[in-house]
């Protein structure tokens, strides 16, 4: 068997002990293999050469999974491993490239994150905490998804540093308390969360070209749509008094830490203008018109 397949005798014995091969036994207790066992062992050797583990190979041999499915699962696991290595490489490069005065600060910043997926989980948990009103799962998912950038598959040192700083920002409990306080007030006053969020999304999309063009915040259709969405969601009317009340709650969105968050979001994704930046532009427009 070893001569036919090129697999060492001790490995064949190991496969027998693990149930990968099921030989017959002679009267003297010696293993006997037929032609199907030879082909089975050759298949095992090929799959092992691709890096598949014995549990995955056993599943193929039992007919629970095709070779293609096993290869796809192994490739997916390898993608995760490569992304982890790419993150580590970029983090090491960020420390390597730093000057002596900056290196300690970068080490402390990068210690806040283990890898890209773990960092994304922290950011997603932050935004989920801010959803205090009952909303359909698809709306909550959309809200979190647009607020959290996916970790780059092959990040640059700058992207890793930006992502790490985002994690540090959302860990600021004073910021969280401000946002949660605003969220509790909104949860009491908002009657139609779906209408509010859909209207805000439309207002942000309408504001994006103005933000990209560098226009100063001010009155216009985007601001009117933004205020109208809030008014409709609260079953109120767009009045000067309503705008003053709205601004009192929205001012937290213009907190310097939130502005920094959306700047870092753009650094991670490569977007010159983000939805969060456009949202802050609308808040600034509201502040200027109310003022």
N, C-alpha and C positions, 0 to 999 in steps of 0.2 A: 504493500500500500504506500509506504514512504517512497519507494523507488518510482512508482507510477506517478505520484503527485508532487514530489519534491517537498513534502511536509515532513518534518522530523518525527521520529517514532514517539518521542515523549509528548509532542504536541498532539499527535493522533490519540494517544492514551488519555490526555487531558480532555480532548473533545468527547471521547467516549464517556468519561466520568461526568462531564457536564450535560450529557444527553444530546449533544450536537450530532454525534454519530451513534447508531444503535446496531452494533455488530451482533452476529450470532456467536454462539460458543460451541467449541468442539467438546468431545467427551473429556478431553484433558484440560478443559478450561481455557483454551487458546481462542483469541478473537478471530473470527472469520468474516471477511468482507466480500460482498458481491459487486458486480459492475455498477449498480446504482449508487453504492456507497462511494465509489471512486469519483463519480460525477458530482455527488453531493459534497465531497471534500474539496474538489476543485472549485465549486461555487463558493464554499466557505472561504477558501484561500483568496479568491478574487475580491469578495466583499471585505475581508479583513484588509486587503491591500488598499481599499478605498477609505479605510479608517472606521468602518462600522464596528460597533461593539457586539459582543456575543448575544446580549438580549435582543438586539435588532435583527441579528442574523437568525436567531432561533425563531423569531416571529415570521421571517420570510420562509424558513424551512417548514414551519407548521401551516403555511398558507394563510396566515392572518394578515399579511401585508405583502404587496408586490415588491419586486426589486426597485422599481421606479419610486414607489412610495417611501421605501426605506432610504433611498438615495436623497429624495427631497427632504426628508426629516433631518438627515445628517447634514445636508447643505444648509438648512435653516439654522441648525445649532452652530455650524461653523461661522455663519454670518454674524451671529450674536457674539461669538468669541472674537472674531476679527474686529467688530465694532468696539469691543472692550479694549482690545489691544491698541486700536487706533486712538481711543480716548486717552489711554495711559501714555502713549507716545507723545501726543500733543501736550499733555500736562507736563511731562518731563522736559519737553522742548521749551515750554513756557518758563520753567524754572532755570533751565540752562541758559536761555537768552537774557534773563534778567540781570541787571547790574547788582553789585553787592548791596546797595542800599534798598533795592526793591525786592530782592530775593526772599527775605523773611516774610514780607507782606504777601507775596504770591504763594508761598508755602502755606501760610495760614488760610488764605482764600481757597486754595485747591483742596485743603483738608476737609472742606465743607461738603464735598461731593465724592462719591466713590467712582461712579461712571455715569454715562449719559442717561440710561433708563432710570437709574435710581434718582438722579437729579430731576428728571421729568416727573417722577412720582411725587416728589416733594412739591413741585410747582403746581401739579394738578390737585393735590390735597389742599393747598392754600386756596385755590379758586373755588373748589367744591365747598369749603367752609363758608364762603361768602354767599352761597345760594341758600337763603333762609326761607324764601317763599316756596310753597309747593308748586313745582313745575313738572311737566312731562319729562321722562328720562332723555328723550332725544334733544330737548331744548337745553337741559343741563349739560349733556355731552357736547353740544355745539358751542355753548358758552365756554366750557373748559378748553375745548379743542382750539378755539380761536385765540385763547389767552396764553397758551403754553406752546412754545415752539418745539418741534421734534428735534431730538439731538442729531446733529450732523453725523452721517455715516463715517466720514473721514474728516474730522474737525481740524481746524488750524489751532495753534496755541491761543490766538485771540478769541476764537469762538468758545474754547473751553473756559478761559478766564471770564468771558461774559456770562456764560451759563452758570459758573460758580458764583458770580456776584449776584445773579438773579436769585439763587437759592438763599444767599445771605440776606438779601433784601426782604424776601417773604418770611424770613424768620424773625423779623423785627416786630416784637409783640405790640409795641406802641402803634405801629401802622395797622396791624391786624385789629386792634381794639377800635381804632377810628373807623375802619371799614365795616367792622361788625356792627358798631353802633348805628351807622348809616343804614346798614342792611336791615336791622331790626325795625327801624322807623319805616323803611320802604315796605317791609313785609306787612306792617299794619295798615298802610295807606293804599298800597297798590291793589287794585281789584282784578286786573287782567294782565298777568305777567307776560303772556304770549304776545298780546298786542304791543306792550311796552318794548319787549326785546326785539320784535320784528321791526317796529318803527325806528328804534335806535339803530339797528343794522342798516336800514335804508338811509338814515341820516348820515351815518358814517361813510357809506359808499358815496353819497352825494358830496360829502366834504373832502374826500380823498384828493380829487384833482386840485382843489384850492390849496390844500396843504402841500401837495407836491410842487405847486407853482410858487410856493413861498408867500402866498397872500396873507395879510394880517388878519387875525381873528376879528369877526364883526358880524353885523346882521346879514341875513340872507335866507334863501330857501332851505339850506341845510339846517341852520339853527331853528327856523320855524318848524321844520319836520321833527327835529330833536325834541323841542319843547312840546309839540303837539302829541308826540308819542307818550311822553310822560303824563301829559294831561289826560289823554284817552285811557291810559293804563290806570289812572287814579279816579276816572269818571269825573274829571273836573274840566274847567275851561282855561284856555291860554289867556291869562290876564297879567298885568304888571305885578300884582300881588303874588300870583302863582309863580311867576318867574323869580321873584325875590326868594320865595320859599324854596323853590327848586335849587337855586344857586347855593343856598345855605347847606343843603345836603350834598350837592355835587362838588363842592369845593375840595373835598378830600381827594377826588380824582386828579386834581392838579397838584397834589402833594409832591414835593421834589423827589421823593423816593419812587413814586409811581411814574413820574416823568423819566427818571433814570431807568426804571424797569423796561419801559417801552423803547428807550434808546438801545438798551442791551438786547431786547427782542430783535430789533433790526440788525444789530451786529451779528447775532446768531444766524438769522435767516437770510441776511443779505438784502432785505427789503429797505428801500430808501424811506418809505412812508408806511407805517403800520396802522392797523385799525385802532390800536390803543392811542397812537399819536393823534389820529384824527378825532378820537373821542375827547382827548384833552383840548384839542383846538376848538371843539364845540363848547366845552366848558368855559374856556377863555373867552369865546365869543359871547356866551351868556353873561359872563362877568362884565365885559365891556359895555354891553347894551344895558344891563341893569344899572351899572355904575353911572 
